[in-house]
Amino acid sequence: MKNIVIAAGYATRLGELTKNFPKPLLKIGSSTILGRMLDDIDKIDEIDEHIIITNHRFANIFEEWAESQTYKKPITIVDDGTSTNETRLGAVCDLLFAMDKLGIDDDLLVVAADNILMFSFKEFVEFAKAKETSCIMCHEQPSIELLQRTGVVILDENNKVLNMEEKPQNPKSHWAVPPFYIYLRKDLDIVRSSVANGCGKDAPGNLAHYMVDNTIMHAWPMSAGRFDIGSLDSYEEAKKIFG
């Protein structure tokens, strides 16, 4: 299983802090946002490589960072060739770019690089192994306003995904979908053809929605919380809590 980190965005909401520096490598205590995540994922036996897809502006920074790391699994940096927020490929196209460039034909753990997690991805991998399907995560979100800004799923009694909507005005459940996914090798042809068949490009949730409509998917209810670093205020709060 490959761990693919989507890190090609430009984090414009963090202003000058990320104008010339990637958000995933911002410091949280003695580590970084990305480092905290890889500390966990690197321990999962099934993972054999970390692949970080970034943009041309930040590729050298990631390369220098990778050279100083001591993880058991190798780190591969992929440069998507873009240099501005206006010319970005979008998360789904970045994933497809990395798959094509590296000739990936393996199970995938796909993660966004701007979260601090209070659980282990090992639980998610074990869930997918038990279900033998591609999987997404979910968590209960009581706020209708927040549900209207994310993906929302309806599940059956076995956690099979029956329906997924992106940013629904009238959410049909309280199961919100964070940006963490497992796509099994048997479903990669569907992934590869997604954009050509109308899948949205910008958000990683666009692909999850497309996959729900085209194959069997299950959703793992997160066993603990997460902290999403999406703004300067949330970054400062994360440093206070986790640093």
C-alpha positions as CSV (number, residue, x, y, z in Angstrom):
1,M,0.0,0.0,0.0
2,K,1.3,3.5,-1.0
3,N,0.7,6.4,1.2
4,I,-0.1,9.4,-1.0
5,V,-0.1,12.8,0.6
6,I,-1.9,15.5,-1.3
7,A,0.2,18.7,-0.7
8,A,0.1,20.7,-3.9
9,G,-2.1,23.5,-2.6
10,Y,-0.9,27.1,-1.9
11,A,-2.7,27.7,1.5
12,T,-3.7,31.2,0.5
13,R,-5.7,31.6,3.7
14,L,-2.5,31.6,5.8
15,G,-1.2,34.7,4.0
16,E,2.5,35.5,4.2
17,L,3.2,32.5,6.3
18,T,2.7,30.2,3.4
19,K,3.4,32.5,0.5
20,N,6.8,30.8,-0.1
21,F,6.6,27.9,2.3
22,P,4.3,24.8,2.3
23,K,1.7,24.5,5.0
24,P,2.3,20.8,5.8
25,L,5.9,21.7,6.9
26,L,4.8,24.4,9.3
27,K,6.1,23.7,12.8
28,I,4.0,22.1,15.5
29,G,6.2,21.9,18.6
30,S,9.4,20.0,17.7
31,S,7.8,18.4,14.6
32,T,5.7,19.6,11.6
33,I,2.1,19.1,10.6
34,L,3.1,16.5,8.0
35,G,5.7,14.9,10.3
36,R,3.2,14.2,13.0
37,M,1.0,12.4,10.4
38,L,3.9,10.4,8.9
39,D,5.1,9.4,12.4
40,D,1.9,7.4,12.6
41,I,1.5,6.1,9.0
42,D,5.2,5.0,8.8
43,K,4.5,2.4,11.5
44,I,1.7,0.6,9.5
45,D,3.1,-2.6,8.1
46,E,1.1,-2.5,4.9
47,I,2.6,0.9,3.9
48,D,5.8,0.6,1.8
49,E,6.3,4.1,0.5
50,H,5.3,7.7,1.2
51,I,4.5,9.7,-1.9
52,I,4.1,13.5,-1.5
53,I,2.6,15.3,-4.4
54,T,3.4,19.0,-4.3
55,N,3.7,22.0,-6.7
56,H,6.8,23.4,-8.4
57,R,7.1,26.3,-6.0
58,F,7.5,24.0,-2.9
59,A,9.1,20.9,-4.4
60,N,12.7,21.8,-3.5
61,I,11.6,22.6,0.1
62,F,10.0,19.2,0.4
63,E,13.0,17.5,-1.2
64,E,15.3,19.1,1.4
65,W,13.0,18.1,4.2
66,A,12.8,14.5,2.9
67,E,16.5,14.2,2.9
68,S,16.6,14.9,6.6
69,Q,14.0,12.3,7.6
70,T,14.6,8.9,9.1
71,Y,11.4,7.0,8.4
72,K,11.5,3.3,7.7
73,K,9.6,3.7,4.4
74,P,11.1,5.7,1.6
75,I,9.8,9.2,0.7
76,T,9.2,10.2,-2.9
77,I,8.4,13.8,-3.8
78,V,6.4,14.5,-7.0
79,D,6.4,17.9,-8.5
80,D,3.1,18.6,-10.4
81,G,4.7,21.5,-12.4
82,T,2.4,24.3,-11.3
83,S,3.6,27.5,-9.7
84,T,0.5,29.5,-8.8
85,N,-2.8,29.0,-7.1
86,E,-4.5,30.0,-10.3
87,T,-2.8,27.3,-12.4
88,R,-3.1,24.5,-9.7
89,L,-4.2,21.1,-11.0
90,G,-6.6,20.4,-8.2
91,A,-6.4,17.5,-5.7
92,V,-7.9,14.8,-7.9
93,C,-5.7,15.7,-10.9
94,D,-2.7,15.8,-8.6
95,L,-3.5,12.2,-7.5
96,L,-3.9,11.1,-11.1
97,F,-0.6,12.9,-12.0
98,A,1.3,11.0,-9.3
99,M,-0.3,7.7,-10.2
100,D,0.7,8.1,-13.9
101,K,4.2,9.5,-13.3
102,L,5.2,6.7,-10.9
103,G,3.2,3.9,-12.6
104,I,1.4,3.2,-9.4
105,D,-0.7,-0.1,-9.3
106,D,-1.2,-0.7,-5.6
107,D,-3.6,-0.1,-2.8
108,L,-3.6,3.6,-1.9
109,L,-4.0,5.4,1.4
110,V,-4.7,9.0,0.3
111,V,-4.5,11.8,2.9
112,A,-4.7,15.6,3.1
113,A,-1.6,17.1,4.7
114,D,-3.2,19.8,6.9
115,N,-4.7,17.8,9.8
116,I,-3.6,16.7,13.2
117,L,-5.2,13.4,14.2
118,M,-6.0,11.9,17.6
119,F,-6.2,8.3,16.2
120,S,-4.0,6.0,14.2
121,F,-4.5,5.3,10.5
122,K,-3.8,1.7,11.3
123,E,-7.4,1.4,12.5
124,F,-8.6,2.7,9.1
125,V,-6.3,0.3,7.2
126,E,-7.6,-2.7,9.3
127,F,-11.2,-1.6,8.6
128,A,-10.6,-1.6,4.8
129,K,-8.9,-5.0,5.0
130,A,-12.0,-6.4,6.8
131,K,-14.5,-4.9,4.4
132,E,-12.4,-5.7,1.3
133,T,-13.6,-2.5,-0.4
134,S,-12.3,1.0,-1.0
135,C,-13.2,3.1,2.0
136,I,-13.7,6.7,3.3
137,M,-13.7,8.0,6.8
138,C,-16.7,9.7,8.5
139,H,-17.4,11.4,11.8
140,E,-20.6,12.7,13.5
141,Q,-21.1,16.5,12.9
142,P,-24.0,18.1,14.8
143,S,-23.6,21.5,13.1
144,I,-25.8,21.9,10.0
145,E,-23.7,24.8,8.9
146,L,-20.5,22.8,9.0
147,L,-22.2,19.9,7.2
148,Q,-23.1,22.3,4.4
149,R,-19.3,22.8,3.8
150,T,-18.3,19.2,3.5
151,G,-19.2,15.8,2.1
152,V,-22.0,14.0,3.9
153,V,-22.8,10.3,3.6
154,I,-25.7,8.0,4.4
155,L,-24.7,4.5,5.7
156,D,-26.5,1.2,6.2
157,E,-26.1,-0.9,9.3
158,N,-22.8,-2.4,8.0
159,N,-21.3,1.0,7.3
160,K,-21.7,0.6,3.5
161,V,-22.1,4.0,1.9
162,L,-25.5,4.4,0.3
163,N,-25.2,8.0,-0.8
164,M,-22.8,10.9,-0.7
165,E,-23.4,14.6,-1.3
166,E,-20.9,17.4,-1.5
167,K,-21.8,20.5,0.5
168,P,-25.5,19.7,0.7
169,Q,-27.9,22.6,1.6
170,N,-30.1,20.0,3.3
171,P,-27.9,17.3,4.8
172,K,-29.6,13.9,5.0
173,S,-27.4,12.7,7.9
174,H,-24.8,13.9,10.4
175,W,-22.0,11.8,8.9
176,A,-19.3,14.2,7.6
177,V,-16.4,13.0,5.5
178,P,-12.8,14.2,6.2
179,P,-10.1,14.1,3.5
180,F,-8.8,10.6,4.2
181,Y,-9.4,7.7,1.8
182,I,-8.4,4.1,0.9
183,Y,-8.7,3.1,-2.8
184,L,-8.0,-0.5,-3.4
185,R,-6.0,-1.7,-6.4
186,K,-9.1,-3.4,-7.9
187,D,-10.7,0.1,-8.1
188,L,-7.8,2.0,-9.6
189,D,-9.2,1.9,-13.2
190,I,-12.3,3.7,-11.9
191,V,-10.0,6.3,-10.2
192,R,-7.9,6.7,-13.4
193,S,-11.0,7.4,-15.6
194,S,-12.8,9.6,-13.0
195,V,-12.0,13.0,-14.4
196,A,-12.5,12.0,-18.0
197,N,-16.0,10.8,-16.9
198,G,-17.0,14.1,-15.2
199,C,-15.5,13.9,-11.7
200,G,-14.7,17.2,-10.1
201,K,-11.0,18.1,-10.0
202,D,-10.5,20.5,-7.1
203,A,-11.3,18.8,-3.8
204,P,-10.3,15.3,-2.8
205,G,-13.9,14.7,-1.8
206,N,-15.0,15.0,-5.4
207,L,-13.2,11.7,-6.1
208,A,-14.8,10.0,-3.1
209,H,-18.2,11.1,-4.3
210,Y,-17.5,9.7,-7.8
211,M,-16.3,6.4,-6.3
212,V,-19.4,6.0,-4.2
213,D,-21.5,6.3,-7.4
214,N,-19.3,3.8,-9.2
215,T,-18.2,1.0,-6.8
216,I,-18.9,-0.4,-3.4
217,M,-17.5,1.8,-0.6
218,H,-17.6,1.6,3.2
219,A,-17.1,4.3,5.8
220,W,-15.0,4.0,8.9
221,P,-16.4,6.1,11.8
222,M,-13.3,7.9,13.3
223,S,-12.4,6.6,16.7
224,A,-11.3,10.0,17.9
225,G,-11.1,13.6,16.7
226,R,-9.0,15.6,14.3
227,F,-7.8,19.2,14.1
228,D,-8.1,20.9,10.7
229,I,-5.5,23.6,10.1
230,G,-7.2,25.8,7.5
231,S,-6.5,29.3,8.7
232,L,-3.9,31.4,10.5
233,D,-6.1,31.3,13.7
234,S,-6.4,27.5,13.6
235,Y,-2.6,27.2,13.1
236,E,-1.9,29.3,16.1
237,E,-4.5,27.3,18.1
238,A,-2.8,24.0,17.0
239,K,0.6,25.3,18.2
240,K,-0.9,26.0,21.6
241,I,-2.7,22.7,21.9
242,F,-0.2,20.3,20.4
243,G,3.1,22.2,20.6
